[in-house]
Amino acid sequence: MSLGPWQIFLIFLIILVLFGAGKLPQVMGDLGKGIRSLRKELKDGKLAHNNDESNN
């Protein structure tokens, strides 16, 4: 299940209304940092999990 163009537009519009145009770059930057952090933790967790299995 993926997001279509209308759904992405609607999400962007809701964010714009909630936070305003002035804070939008800051909100998007924070969102990007959060996504990068999540990906890093997931990758580190998989590596740690694989190392635990190989030690047994």
NUMI-995238 format. One record per atom (N, C-alpha, C): x, y, z; atom name; residue in three letters. Coordinates in nm, 4 decimals, decimal comma. Each point is the difference from the previous one (the first is absolute). Layout:
BEGIN
rec u->X; v->Y; w->Z; atomo->CA; residuo->Ala
...
END
This chain:
BEGIN
rec u->0,0852; v->-0,1173; w->0,0000; atomo->N; residuo->Met
rec u->-0,0852; v->0,1173; w->0,0000; atomo->CA; residuo->Met
rec u->0,0899; v->0,1238; w->0,0000; atomo->C; residuo->Met
rec u->-0,0108; v->0,0804; w->-0,1021; atomo->N; residuo->Ser
rec u->0,0829; v->0,1194; w->-0,0102; atomo->CA; residuo->Ser
rec u->-0,0884; v->0,1243; w->-0,0044; atomo->C; residuo->Ser
rec u->0,0624; v->0,1115; w->0,0261; atomo->N; residuo->Leu
rec u->-0,0723; v->0,1269; w->-0,0022; atomo->CA; residuo->Leu
rec u->-0,0068; v->0,0531; w->-0,1422; atomo->C; residuo->Leu
rec u->-0,1176; v->0,0407; w->-0,0403; atomo->N; residuo->Gly
rec u->-0,0170; v->0,0611; w->-0,1304; atomo->CA; residuo->Gly
rec u->0,0281; v->0,1489; w->0,0068; atomo->C; residuo->Gly
rec u->0,0029; v->0,0652; w->-0,1148; atomo->N; residuo->Pro
rec u->0,0307; v->0,1432; w->-0,0022; atomo->CA; residuo->Pro
rec u->-0,1024; v->0,0849; w->0,0760; atomo->C; residuo->Pro
rec u->-0,1260; v->-0,0369; w->-0,0057; atomo->N; residuo->Trp
rec u->-0,1022; v->0,0771; w->0,0720; atomo->CA; residuo->Trp
rec u->0,0149; v->-0,0150; w->0,1504; atomo->C; residuo->Trp
rec u->0,0357; v->-0,1176; w->0,0439; atomo->N; residuo->Gln
rec u->0,0183; v->-0,0229; w->0,1431; atomo->CA; residuo->Gln
rec u->0,1208; v->0,0767; w->0,0527; atomo->C; residuo->Gln
rec u->0,1081; v->0,0019; w->-0,0765; atomo->N; residuo->Ile
rec u->0,1183; v->0,0766; w->0,0397; atomo->CA; residuo->Ile
rec u->-0,0331; v->0,1483; w->0,0047; atomo->C; residuo->Ile
rec u->-0,0734; v->0,0491; w->-0,0998; atomo->N; residuo->Phe
rec u->-0,0406; v->0,1406; w->-0,0027; atomo->CA; residuo->Phe
rec u->-0,0861; v->0,0341; w->0,1210; atomo->C; residuo->Phe
rec u->-0,0924; v->-0,0870; w->0,0347; atomo->N; residuo->Leu
rec u->-0,0882; v->0,0238; w->0,1140; atomo->CA; residuo->Leu
rec u->0,0794; v->0,0029; w->0,1310; atomo->C; residuo->Leu
rec u->0,0935; v->-0,0901; w->0,0160; atomo->N; residuo->Ile
rec u->0,0843; v->-0,0010; w->0,1201; atomo->CA; residuo->Ile
rec u->0,0808; v->0,1286; w->0,0085; atomo->C; residuo->Ile
rec u->0,0599; v->0,0421; w->-0,1119; atomo->N; residuo->Phe
rec u->0,0771; v->0,1239; w->-0,0041; atomo->CA; residuo->Phe
rec u->-0,0882; v->0,1192; w->0,0352; atomo->C; residuo->Phe
rec u->-0,1207; v->0,0035; w->-0,0515; atomo->N; residuo->Leu
rec u->-0,0927; v->0,1097; w->0,0272; atomo->CA; residuo->Leu
rec u->-0,0374; v->0,0049; w->0,1480; atomo->C; residuo->Leu
rec u->-0,0248; v->-0,1138; w->0,0603; atomo->N; residuo->Ile
rec u->-0,0338; v->-0,0051; w->0,1427; atomo->CA; residuo->Ile
rec u->0,1176; v->0,0488; w->0,0842; atomo->C; residuo->Ile
rec u->0,1206; v->-0,0432; w->-0,0346; atomo->N; residuo->Ile
rec u->0,1190; v->0,0456; w->0,0730; atomo->CA; residuo->Ile
rec u->0,0162; v->0,1502; w->-0,0143; atomo->C; residuo->Ile
rec u->-0,0224; v->0,0512; w->-0,1205; atomo->N; residuo->Leu
rec u->0,0116; v->0,1435; w->-0,0245; atomo->CA; residuo->Leu
rec u->-0,1004; v->0,0784; w->0,0838; atomo->C; residuo->Leu
rec u->-0,1213; v->-0,0489; w->0,0102; atomo->N; residuo->Val
rec u->-0,1030; v->0,0681; w->0,0792; atomo->CA; residuo->Val
rec u->0,0341; v->-0,0066; w->0,1489; atomo->C; residuo->Val
rec u->0,0469; v->-0,1147; w->0,0468; atomo->N; residuo->Leu
rec u->0,0297; v->-0,0159; w->0,1425; atomo->CA; residuo->Leu
rec u->0,1195; v->0,0833; w->0,0449; atomo->C; residuo->Leu
rec u->0,1062; v->0,0013; w->-0,0782; atomo->N; residuo->Phe
rec u->0,1238; v->0,0629; w->0,0437; atomo->CA; residuo->Phe
rec u->0,0266; v->0,1353; w->-0,0636; atomo->C; residuo->Phe
rec u->-0,0655; v->0,0321; w->-0,1083; atomo->N; residuo->Gly
rec u->0,0236; v->0,1267; w->-0,0682; atomo->CA; residuo->Gly
rec u->0,1213; v->-0,0077; w->-0,0906; atomo->C; residuo->Gly
rec u->0,0074; v->0,0933; w->-0,0937; atomo->N; residuo->Ala
rec u->0,1073; v->-0,0020; w->-0,0996; atomo->CA; residuo->Ala
rec u->0,1354; v->0,0328; w->0,0626; atomo->C; residuo->Ala
rec u->0,0024; v->0,0797; w->0,1053; atomo->N; residuo->Gly
rec u->0,1264; v->0,0394; w->0,0614; atomo->CA; residuo->Gly
rec u->0,0730; v->-0,1136; w->0,0681; atomo->C; residuo->Gly
rec u->-0,0739; v->-0,0905; w->0,0616; atomo->N; residuo->Lys
rec u->0,0623; v->-0,1108; w->0,0739; atomo->CA; residuo->Lys
rec u->0,0158; v->-0,1251; w->-0,0849; atomo->C; residuo->Lys
rec u->-0,0518; v->0,0017; w->-0,1197; atomo->N; residuo->Leu
rec u->0,0028; v->-0,1200; w->-0,0835; atomo->CA; residuo->Leu
rec u->0,1416; v->-0,0525; w->-0,0255; atomo->C; residuo->Leu
rec u->0,0985; v->0,0837; w->-0,0354; atomo->N; residuo->Pro
rec u->0,1355; v->-0,0538; w->-0,0208; atomo->CA; residuo->Pro
rec u->0,0578; v->-0,0661; w->0,1255; atomo->C; residuo->Pro
rec u->-0,0256; v->0,0575; w->0,1150; atomo->N; residuo->Gln
rec u->0,0493; v->-0,0581; w->0,1253; atomo->CA; residuo->Gln
rec u->-0,0671; v->-0,1348; w->0,0268; atomo->C; residuo->Gln
rec u->-0,1300; v->-0,0073; w->-0,0218; atomo->N; residuo->Val
rec u->-0,0734; v->-0,1246; w->0,0234; atomo->CA; residuo->Val
rec u->0,0497; v->-0,1092; w->-0,0942; atomo->C; residuo->Val
rec u->0,0204; v->0,0335; w->-0,1271; atomo->N; residuo->Met
rec u->0,0477; v->-0,0986; w->-0,0968; atomo->CA; residuo->Met
rec u->0,1425; v->-0,0447; w->0,0337; atomo->C; residuo->Met
rec u->0,0833; v->0,0923; w->0,0456; atomo->N; residuo->Gly
rec u->0,1359; v->-0,0362; w->0,0411; atomo->CA; residuo->Gly
rec u->-0,0007; v->-0,0952; w->0,1180; atomo->C; residuo->Gly
rec u->-0,0845; v->0,0281; w->0,0977; atomo->N; residuo->Asp
rec u->-0,0116; v->-0,0882; w->0,1167; atomo->CA; residuo->Asp
rec u->-0,0530; v->-0,1373; w->-0,0401; atomo->C; residuo->Asp
rec u->-0,0940; v->-0,0018; w->-0,0935; atomo->N; residuo->Leu
rec u->-0,0541; v->-0,1266; w->-0,0485; atomo->CA; residuo->Leu
rec u->0,1090; v->-0,0808; w->-0,0692; atomo->C; residuo->Leu
rec u->0,0797; v->0,0661; w->-0,0821; atomo->N; residuo->Gly
rec u->0,1103; v->-0,0682; w->-0,0678; atomo->CA; residuo->Gly
rec u->0,1012; v->-0,0566; w->0,0979; atomo->C; residuo->Gly
rec u->0,0328; v->0,0766; w->0,1040; atomo->N; residuo->Lys
rec u->0,0938; v->-0,0481; w->0,1021; atomo->CA; residuo->Lys
rec u->-0,0572; v->-0,1220; w->0,0714; atomo->C; residuo->Lys
rec u->-0,1289; v->0,0041; w->0,0279; atomo->N; residuo->Gly
rec u->-0,0639; v->-0,1135; w->0,0665; atomo->CA; residuo->Gly
rec u->0,0018; v->-0,1254; w->-0,0855; atomo->C; residuo->Gly
rec u->-0,0254; v->0,0162; w->-0,1288; atomo->N; residuo->Ile
rec u->0,0008; v->-0,1148; w->-0,0907; atomo->CA; residuo->Ile
rec u->0,1406; v->-0,0576; w->-0,0121; atomo->C; residuo->Ile
rec u->0,1007; v->0,0877; w->-0,0118; atomo->N; residuo->Arg
rec u->0,1388; v->-0,0474; w->-0,0072; atomo->CA; residuo->Arg
rec u->0,0382; v->-0,0748; w->0,1276; atomo->C; residuo->Arg
rec u->-0,0404; v->0,0527; w->0,1135; atomo->N; residuo->Ser
rec u->0,0307; v->-0,0640; w->0,1272; atomo->CA; residuo->Ser
rec u->-0,0674; v->-0,1373; w->0,0095; atomo->C; residuo->Ser
rec u->-0,1245; v->-0,0077; w->-0,0433; atomo->N; residuo->Leu
rec u->-0,0726; v->-0,1266; w->0,0023; atomo->CA; residuo->Leu
rec u->0,0679; v->-0,1028; w->-0,0892; atomo->C; residuo->Leu
rec u->0,0381; v->0,0406; w->-0,1204; atomo->N; residuo->Arg
rec u->0,0681; v->-0,0924; w->-0,0914; atomo->CA; residuo->Arg
rec u->0,1317; v->-0,0487; w->0,0589; atomo->C; residuo->Arg
rec u->0,0749; v->0,0916; w->0,0628; atomo->N; residuo->Lys
rec u->0,1285; v->-0,0368; w->0,0595; atomo->CA; residuo->Lys
rec u->-0,0209; v->-0,1013; w->0,1122; atomo->C; residuo->Lys
rec u->-0,0980; v->0,0248; w->0,0851; atomo->N; residuo->Glu
rec u->-0,0261; v->-0,0918; w->0,1110; atomo->CA; residuo->Glu
rec u->-0,0470; v->-0,1357; w->-0,0504; atomo->C; residuo->Glu
rec u->-0,0828; v->-0,0015; w->-0,1035; atomo->N; residuo->Leu
rec u->-0,0449; v->-0,1273; w->-0,0555; atomo->CA; residuo->Leu
rec u->0,1178; v->-0,0770; w->-0,0582; atomo->C; residuo->Leu
rec u->0,0882; v->0,0706; w->-0,0705; atomo->N; residuo->Lys
rec u->0,1178; v->-0,0640; w->-0,0582; atomo->CA; residuo->Lys
rec u->0,0920; v->-0,0528; w->0,1096; atomo->C; residuo->Lys
rec u->0,0244; v->0,0800; w->0,1030; atomo->N; residuo->Asp
rec u->0,0853; v->-0,0432; w->0,1108; atomo->CA; residuo->Asp
rec u->-0,0619; v->-0,1177; w->0,0739; atomo->C; residuo->Asp
rec u->-0,1292; v->0,0009; w->0,0151; atomo->N; residuo->Gly
rec u->-0,0683; v->-0,1099; w->0,0674; atomo->CA; residuo->Gly
rec u->0,0106; v->-0,1292; w->-0,0782; atomo->C; residuo->Gly
rec u->-0,0113; v->0,0078; w->-0,1319; atomo->N; residuo->Lys
rec u->0,0137; v->-0,1195; w->-0,0831; atomo->CA; residuo->Lys
rec u->0,1417; v->-0,0536; w->0,0064; atomo->C; residuo->Lys
rec u->0,0987; v->0,0906; w->-0,0014; atomo->N; residuo->Leu
rec u->0,1390; v->-0,0441; w->0,0087; atomo->CA; residuo->Leu
rec u->0,0273; v->-0,0667; w->0,1340; atomo->C; residuo->Leu
rec u->-0,0499; v->0,0574; w->0,1075; atomo->N; residuo->Ala
rec u->0,0199; v->-0,0579; w->0,1326; atomo->CA; residuo->Ala
rec u->-0,0696; v->-0,1354; w->0,0094; atomo->C; residuo->Ala
rec u->-0,1191; v->-0,0100; w->-0,0576; atomo->N; residuo->His
rec u->-0,0754; v->-0,1251; w->0,0022; atomo->CA; residuo->His
rec u->0,0747; v->-0,1079; w->-0,0784; atomo->C; residuo->His
rec u->0,0551; v->0,0362; w->-0,1155; atomo->N; residuo->Asn
rec u->0,0757; v->-0,0965; w->-0,0801; atomo->CA; residuo->Asn
rec u->0,1268; v->-0,0434; w->0,0718; atomo->C; residuo->Asn
rec u->0,0661; v->0,0900; w->0,0705; atomo->N; residuo->Asn
rec u->0,1206; v->-0,0356; w->0,0748; atomo->CA; residuo->Asn
rec u->-0,0325; v->-0,0947; w->0,1146; atomo->C; residuo->Asn
rec u->-0,1136; v->0,0196; w->0,0656; atomo->N; residuo->Asp
rec u->-0,0405; v->-0,0883; w->0,1091; atomo->CA; residuo->Asp
rec u->-0,0247; v->-0,1413; w->-0,0514; atomo->C; residuo->Asp
rec u->-0,0623; v->-0,0123; w->-0,1163; atomo->N; residuo->Glu
rec u->-0,0286; v->-0,1314; w->-0,0565; atomo->CA; residuo->Glu
rec u->0,1276; v->-0,0710; w->-0,0433; atomo->C; residuo->Glu
rec u->0,0964; v->0,0738; w->-0,0531; atomo->N; residuo->Ser
rec u->0,1234; v->-0,0628; w->-0,0476; atomo->CA; residuo->Ser
rec u->0,0886; v->-0,0455; w->0,1157; atomo->C; residuo->Ser
rec u->-0,0146; v->0,0611; w->0,1168; atomo->N; residuo->Asn
rec u->0,0798; v->-0,0393; w->0,1163; atomo->CA; residuo->Asn
rec u->-0,0508; v->-0,1282; w->0,0635; atomo->C; residuo->Asn
rec u->-0,1216; v->-0,0399; w->-0,0263; atomo->N; residuo->Asn
rec u->-0,0589; v->-0,1198; w->0,0620; atomo->CA; residuo->Asn
rec u->0,0281; v->-0,1207; w->-0,0792; atomo->C; residuo->Asn
END
